[in-house]
Amino acid sequence: MQCKEIMSHDVQWILPRETTVAAAKLMAFHDLGVLPVCTADGKPVGVLTDRDIALRVVGKDRLAAQTLVEDVMSPAVRFVADDCSVEHVGEVMGEAGVARLLVLDQDGRFAGVVSLADLLVHSPGKNALETARSVYARESSDRSQGHPHQGASPKPEYFQGARDLSLEHDSVGDNPARTEANSVVHGGTNDLKEFPA
């Protein structure tokens, strides 16, 4: 069985020069955790995950409306050819420790996504189980020791110049993202509910 027989063909992607606001809206609308990033001719250059947005935009105090996808995406793309065997897909996932791979056609253009769930449904049981064990082994081994504890506050240096929004209270102006952030920092509620346009 070949990858193209089990992969998802109807997959959304985004251009690298789009903003993370546009990406987040697309991800929310289509209920996606991963969004491939492709050039205009359909060649993948990275992937954007909800984790990338949380850690590299929100966690770094960047304005989503001014942050481009290419600045925060994960550039290392794991992929397989659309005609590769399902067994090979499992091997690549297991070696890389990832649950999704981009699938490229013979011209190197984005053709779809194959996931661990696709393997579990369509691949022989032993192959799918071995792949699942390989993918999730690193997560369970790293977290099997210790006990739950409150997270330590990150050091300010981590944020590379994170600013104190309280100092900018008078210069908020008409920027909805700044207004929202300032409100939350000063104990208000987030009543804007929308990303800035």
Secondary structure, DSSP 8 states (H G I E B T S, - for coil): -BGGGTSB-S---B-TTSBHHHHHHHHHHHT-SEEEEE-TTS-EEEEEEHHHHIIIIITTT--GGG-BHHHHSB----EEETTSBHHHHHHHHHHHT-SEEEEE-TTS-EEEEEEHHHHHHHS-HHHHHHHHHHHHHHHHHHTSSS---------GGGGTS---GGGGGGG-TT-HHHHHHHHHHTT------S---
